[in-house]
Amino acid sequence: MDKAGIFFTAVWVQPIFWMLFFHYKTDKLDRLFKPLAICLFIVIVVIQLTPSLNALVYGVLVSTGLMFVYSLLGCTFTWYLMDTKGWHLPQALSISALAGFIGSFYWEAPYIIRNAILVGFEWDWLLHIMVVFLVWYIKDSVGWCPDRRRLIYLTSIGLIISTVIMILDPIPPGVPLPARWNSFHYLLNRVVCTIIIFMLINKDEIEETV
């Protein structure tokens, strides 16, 4: 499978698995979370500290680093839902993963609007629209924050941050500059927006849905 195929599989097929896994109602998998999270952390550290592995992994897919970051965020969200809210692993991990996917598109909203103004229609709009289905799924499964003021306030903060960073460090549409896209401020932008999405999920509805 080439790089494009790997990326497509990771981004567009994986959410389907999480939506199905959410409905797997069991507590028998809960004990697996800590070992899996520890193994993931060890793997990421080893890859980062081993030049040969680092070159191999990042040579396959430039966005591997971003996937590691989203994976760590997902594990943190999962731990919170299980430890604080009493969710079981299938539900906690599924919703955390979907929050990561939504966050990975949410932060890009100002860039999509800017590109639409500068270059017009782009075919990847069709892919971005698919995130609406993930938003809708969370709405129907556990729900979003019922406080509309909080919803609007936090959503606006993420969009403002993305817009400010876009203005301070503009990257021309269609220009492949992975070093800049993966720079600290853009990475921070992604992390903050993903955390905002997680904060907006209604975390107290799980008892009624599983």
N, C-alpha and C positions, 0 to 999 in steps of 0.2 A: 504494500500500500504506500503511495507517495505521500508527501507532506500535506497536500491539499486534502487527501482522503482521510488522513489522521485527524486533521483539524475539523473536518466536517463531522466525523464520527463523534469526536469529543464534545463538540458544541451542540449538534442538532439531534443526535441519537440518544445521548446520555440522559437528557431531561425526561424522555419517555420512560426510561427505566425507573427514575426516581418517582414519577407520578404513579407508576404501578406498585413500586415497593412501599409507598406510603400506606397502601391498603392492606399490607401484610401485618395482621394483628397478632403480635406475640411479644412476650417479654424474655424469651429464651435466648435472644441474641444480645441482650443488654450487656452481658459480661464480656462480650467480644470487643466492645468499643475501646476500652483503655489499651489493650494490647495492640489493636490496629492503629490507634492514634500514635502510640509510642513508636511503632514500626515505621509509620509514615514520616515522623519527625526524624528518625535516625537515617532513613533513606535520603531525605532531602539534605541533611547535614553532610552525609558522606559524599553525595554527588557534588555539593558545593565545594567541599574541601579537597576533592580528588580531581586534579587537572584532566586526567585522561577520561574519566567518567563524565566530567562536566562538558568537555568538548564533544563527546559522543552523544550525550543526551540533548544538548542544545543544538548540535548539528542536525539532529532529526527534526526538531521543531523549535523555532526561535522563541515562541511564546511559552515554552516549558516553565520558565521562571514565574510567569503570571499564573499558570496552573498550580504551581506549588503554593503561591500566596493564597489563591482562592481555596485550595485544599485545607490550608491551615486555618483560614477563616471559618470554613465549613465545620472543621473539627471543634473549633472554639464555640461556635453557635450550638453544635450538637451537644457538647458537654453542658452548656448552660441549660438547654431545654431538658436534658435528662436529670441533671443534678438539682436544678432549682424548680423546674416546673413538673417533674415527674413523668415526662414523656418516655416512651419506649424507643429503642434504637431505630426501627424502621421509620417511624413518624418523624423523630428528631432529625435524623440524617437526611431524609428526603426533603423536608422543608428547608433545612439549612443549605442543601445543595441547590435547590431551586432559587433560594434567596441570592446565592452567589451568582447564578446565571442571570437573574434579573438585574442585579447590581452591575454586572459586567456590560450591560446594555444601557442602563439608566444613566451612567456617567457620560455616555457618548451623545446624549440627546442634543446638547448645544452644537456639537460638531456636525451632526447630521443636518441640522437646520442651516448651519453655515455653508456646508457643502451644497445643499439644495439651492442656496442663493447664488453660489459661485459657479457651479458646474451643471446645475439642473438635475434631472432624474438620473438615478443610479440603480442598477439592478439589485444591489445588496439591500436596498430598501425593503425588498420582499422578505429577506431574511430577518431584518430587524423587526418587521411587523410581527413575526412569529412570537416575539417575547410577550405580546398581548395575551397569547394563550396561557403562558405561565402565570401571568398576573391574574388572569381569570380563574385559573385552577386553584391558586391560593385563596382567592376570594370565596370559592365554593367549598374548599376543604377545611380551612381553619379561619379564614377571614382576615381582613385588614383592620387596622386601628379604627375603632368606631368614632373616635374624636376627630371630626373633620378639620378643626383648627390645627391640631397637632399634625395631622396628615399633610395639610397644605404647607404648614410651617417647615417641617423637616424636609419634605420634597423640594421646597424652594431653596433651602440651604444647599442641598447637593447640587442643584442646577446652577446656583450662583457660584459655588466653588469651581465647578467645571468651566463655567464661562470666564471667570477671572483667569484661571490657568491657561485657557485657550487664548486669551488676549495677551497675556504676558509671554507665552511661548507658542506662538502660532506655527502649526505645521501645515504646509500646503496640501490640499486634497490630492489623494492618490500617490503621494510621495512615500516610498518605503524607507523610513528612518527608524528602525527598531531601537537604536541607542537612545533616541529622544523619546519615543513612545514609552520605553521602559525605564526612563529616568525617574529619579526619586519623587519629584513633584507629581508626575503623572501616575506613578504607583500609589502615592498617598491619596490622590484623587479617587482612584479606583477603590481603595480600602475604605475611605470615608463614605463613599456612596453605597457600598455594599453593606456597611454597618447600619446606615440609615434605613435601607430596605429591611434589614433584619429587625430593627427597632419598630418598624411600622407593622410588622406581622402581629396579628392578634394571638398571643401565646397562651391564652387561657381557655380556648375553645376546644382543645384536643379531647377533653373528657367526653364531650358530646358527639365526637366524630369517630372514636375508636372503641 
